[in-house]
Amino acid sequence: MWDEDDIVIVSALEHYSYCPRQCGLILLEEVFDENVYTLRGKHSHEAVHTPSTINQHGVRIERALPIWSDRLGISGIADAVEFHSDGRVYPVEWKFSARRRHRHDNIQLCAQALCLEEMLGIPVPRGAVYSRQSGRRREVQFTPQLRHETEAVIQEIRNMLRTKQLPPPVNDERCPNCSLIDACQPEALEASIRKYRPDSVFSISPPFPPESSKPLKQTKEDDDCTESF
Ligand code: SF4
């Protein structure tokens, strides 16, 4: 159904919704670099990177579970999926810290839910992001809006893969924490793009930043963190 080159990996949704250029640098330019945040992230995933099955308080937990959606053309690995005795299926994404900005985590988790719904033929209305640092989890509801946003991000990534066009830099408060800042050079690039805005006779008209590249807004939900793992 999908060309192999059109398959979007689920983890790319987090990168793209954080910064489309970051995702482009990884997928198109094969750039990857570590900083303290990526190293912490790696460390926090160690416990869930080996496929295993455990039973905890009557809940079967599958770790490092392969997931996919033929409809959406996505595939990946879910950190942990809980199978409850009442039939509920509940994906749990592991992160190092409880981040203030949740949008990209929510989108990645929602993509996992969409895969599980298609694979198992049952609704998956909720999941959680678990913070290894705090030992707490934040529940995420897969609302129609989040599902729509997730599918839109998948399509934007696929368009980027097809056109092989690297998105422009966001050059905002996301950059200082980004491990790819040296490869990206956001300030220098934005200055050069500004120089060639469409009002210039010699414009190169850089592509408009997609919706996903807009700065993230802080919401009340961003300060909520509920439930212990
Ligand atoms: S440095 Fe900024 S613009 Fe560049 S990839 Fe990272 S977040 Fe995006």
Residues whose N, C-alpha, C, O or C-beta is under 5 A from the ligand:
A	BS01	SF4	C19 R21 Q22 P169 V170 N171 R174 C175 C178 L180 I181 C184 P186
